[in-house]
Amino acid sequence: MIGSVIWASLLLAGSIAAPAAAPVSVPVLTDDNVAQWRDTIRPTAAETRWQEIPWRPALWEGVVEAQKKEQPILVWAMNGHPLACT
């Protein structure tokens, strides 16, 4: 009971002391600004450079090629779905 009273007091104090958020203007998509939005959203060439890397789907294939070229290997490993949809 005492713990819940303390939490309620802290929440009340936090809500009173917190400044009001400034109103946020919501951008609107129109015929006039669609090109600007497209250019803002579309990835740049620098952001898609990773797609130019000749990735190898199998680790051993990469190991053999790296040994021939005497180059290091980047192993990209993960656990779970790439979009966190598990």
VMD Tcl script that draws the C-alpha trace (Angstrom):
set ca {
  {0.00 0.00 0.00}
  {2.77 2.43 0.94}
  {4.68 1.57 -2.25}
  {1.66 2.34 -4.42}
  {1.16 5.68 -2.65}
  {4.79 6.59 -3.31}
  {4.48 5.65 -6.99}
  {1.26 7.63 -7.33}
  {2.96 10.64 -5.74}
  {5.93 10.35 -8.12}
  {3.66 10.03 -11.16}
  {1.61 13.02 -10.08}
  {4.72 15.09 -9.41}
  {6.18 14.09 -12.78}
  {3.04 15.03 -14.67}
  {2.81 18.41 -12.95}
  {6.49 19.22 -13.43}
  {6.65 18.05 -17.05}
  {6.38 20.88 -19.57}
  {3.63 20.69 -22.13}
  {4.79 19.37 -25.48}
  {4.75 21.83 -28.34}
  {2.18 21.02 -31.01}
  {3.67 19.05 -33.88}
  {2.75 19.94 -37.43}
  {2.02 16.88 -39.52}
  {3.50 16.98 -43.02}
  {1.06 16.42 -45.85}
  {1.82 14.72 -49.14}
  {0.64 16.81 -52.08}
  {1.25 16.89 -55.82}
  {3.64 19.78 -55.27}
  {5.91 18.04 -52.75}
  {5.76 14.40 -53.92}
  {9.15 14.68 -55.70}
  {10.74 16.07 -52.52}
  {9.31 13.22 -50.45}
  {10.45 10.65 -53.03}
  {14.01 12.01 -52.99}
  {14.03 12.12 -49.18}
  {12.78 8.54 -48.78}
  {14.71 6.86 -51.60}
  {18.10 5.51 -50.45}
  {21.14 7.26 -51.86}
  {23.91 5.49 -53.76}
  {26.11 5.68 -50.65}
  {23.41 4.00 -48.55}
  {23.11 1.06 -50.96}
  {26.84 0.43 -51.48}
  {26.59 -2.74 -49.38}
  {24.56 -4.31 -52.21}
  {27.63 -4.13 -54.46}
  {29.59 -6.49 -52.20}
  {29.71 -9.98 -53.75}
  {28.22 -11.73 -50.72}
  {28.61 -15.51 -50.52}
  {25.64 -17.51 -49.27}
  {27.82 -20.32 -47.91}
  {30.62 -19.79 -45.41}
  {32.91 -22.39 -46.96}
  {32.63 -20.79 -50.41}
  {33.82 -17.53 -48.87}
  {36.64 -19.25 -46.98}
  {38.00 -20.87 -50.13}
  {37.82 -17.60 -52.09}
  {39.41 -15.60 -49.25}
  {42.29 -18.08 -49.00}
  {42.95 -17.82 -52.73}
  {42.93 -14.01 -52.61}
  {44.62 -13.84 -49.19}
  {41.86 -11.58 -47.88}
  {39.96 -11.49 -44.59}
  {36.38 -12.70 -44.22}
  {33.43 -10.75 -42.87}
  {30.94 -13.14 -41.29}
  {27.53 -11.58 -40.84}
  {25.58 -13.80 -38.47}
  {22.34 -13.14 -36.66}
  {19.76 -14.86 -34.56}
  {16.13 -14.42 -35.47}
  {14.19 -12.74 -38.22}
  {15.92 -9.73 -39.86}
  {12.84 -7.56 -39.29}
  {12.35 -8.76 -35.71}
  {9.17 -10.56 -36.76}
  {9.50 -13.58 -34.51}
}
mol new
graphics top color blue
foreach p $ca { graphics top sphere $p radius 0.5 }
foreach p [lrange $ca 0 end-1] q [lrange $ca 1 end] { graphics top cylinder $p $q radius 0.2 }
display resetview
